[in-house]
Structures are given as C-alpha cells and as structure tokens.
Amino acid sequence: MLGALLGAGLITSAVKAQDIKAKDVPDVVKTAFAKKYQTTDKVSWEKEGGNFEANWGGKSGEDNSAQFSPAGDFVEYEMAIPVTQLPASVPTYVKAHYKGSSIKEAGKITNADGSITYEAEVKGKDLIFDANGNFLKAGAD
C-alpha cells in the first residue's frame, strides 16, 4: 500500500493536467478537499491522470495543490518553494545532468503516507527527488 501511494504520487506528477470546471469535479472530491483545507478559496481544478487536483494561492493561483482520487481519497499535497529550499544535492544533480540549465520552479510534495519528495522543473521536465535529494525520475511538465 505504501509503495502504491508513493507510486501514485510520482506517476501522476508526470502526466499532463487538464483544466476542468468545479461542476465537473465529483462532490465527494470537493467535500474531501473542503474538509482538509477549510480556509481555502479561489480554487481552480485540473484532472491529472485519473485524479482531481485543486490549485490555490500565490500570484499564479497555483502555489499550493492537493490531489484526490475520484473516490475522494487524499493522494498528495504540493507546495511551491524557493529553489534555495531544495535539498543541496538537487542543484548539483541538475548542474551535472542538464548543463547550462537552471531550475525554473520547485515544489515540496507530501504524499498521503507522509513521505516527502521534491520536484524541480528543468527544461520543461519535472525532476522528482526523494526527501534526501536523491534523483528518482523525470517526467513531463
């Protein structure tokens, strides 16, 4: 189960998201989101893989996101962070493997099981790292 939840979080981050209207989000998902994030307003929704993702906060309205399964089960929470808050080995990895490129955006992901991963956007790809900054995989933005 732990591996499945972690895997679900990593797999969905590599799938292109589609904007959807709130009316197209199942009530069970909207209820689960409202219960977990009670003070949140101005939420936009996306369908990412088979899950539903709520986005809110910040100038872009997407500094925070939470994913829920179609049944309303919490999958993951992602918070935008400054690149300087990534584990030290992440920029080192990017410098070695993506010469001349820089990290455009960074995020800290908390999965349903409480495990932490990090995301760094480089050259249109989301690079995923474990809590210690070890590279796990690359996916599409």
C-alpha positions, -999 to +999 in steps of 0.1 A: +000+000+000+028+024+009+045+018-024+013+022-043+005+055-027+041+068-033+040+054-068+006+071-075+020+104-065+051+100-087+032+087-116+006+115-116+032+142-115+044+131-149+010+133-166-002+164-183-031+181-164-063+193-180-082+223-166-118+214-156-147+233-141-157+228-105-190+214-116-171+186-133-154+176-100-173+148-081-190+161-049-171+135-029-138+151-040-150+187-034-162+176+001-129+159+010-110+189-002-132+214+018-128+193+049-090+191+046-084+227+035-112+247+052-097+282+048-090+279+011-108+300-015-104+308-052-097+272-062-091+260-097-094+224-107-075+201-130-078+164-139-043+149-136-041+113-146-071+097-130-071+121-100-085+156-094-062+184-084-072+216-066-049+246-071-048+278-050-027+306-035+001+328-047+002+352-076-004+324-101-032+308-080-011+276-081+013+279-052-005+250-035-021+220-049-038+189-035-047+157-054-076+134-045-087+102-061-121+100-078-134+084-045-122+114-025-091+099-010-062+123-004-032+115-026-007+143-022-002+180-013+024+201-032+036+235-021+057+258-042+090+266-026+120+287-034+147+268-053+170+275-024+149+253-002+155+222-023+180+197-008+216+207-016+221+177-039+193+187-063+210+217-079+242+197-080+223+169-099+208+195-123+242+211-130+257+177-138+229+163-159+213+194-175+244+215-183+236+252-187+201+248-174+185+262-143+157+252-121+126+272-131+103+261-103+105+240-072+079+221-050+078+201-019+053+172-021+038+155+009+022+121-001-007+106+017+016+083+037+035+114+050+066+108+028+082+138+013+095+142-023+108+173-041+101+185-076+124+207-097+113+219-131+142+220-156+138+223-194+101+216-193+105+184-172+096+178-136+125+161-119+115+141-088+138+137-059+134+118-026+135+136+008+173+134+008+177+149-026+184+116-045+171+116-081+141+093-086+127+101-121+119+127-148+085+133-162+068+159-185+058+192-170 
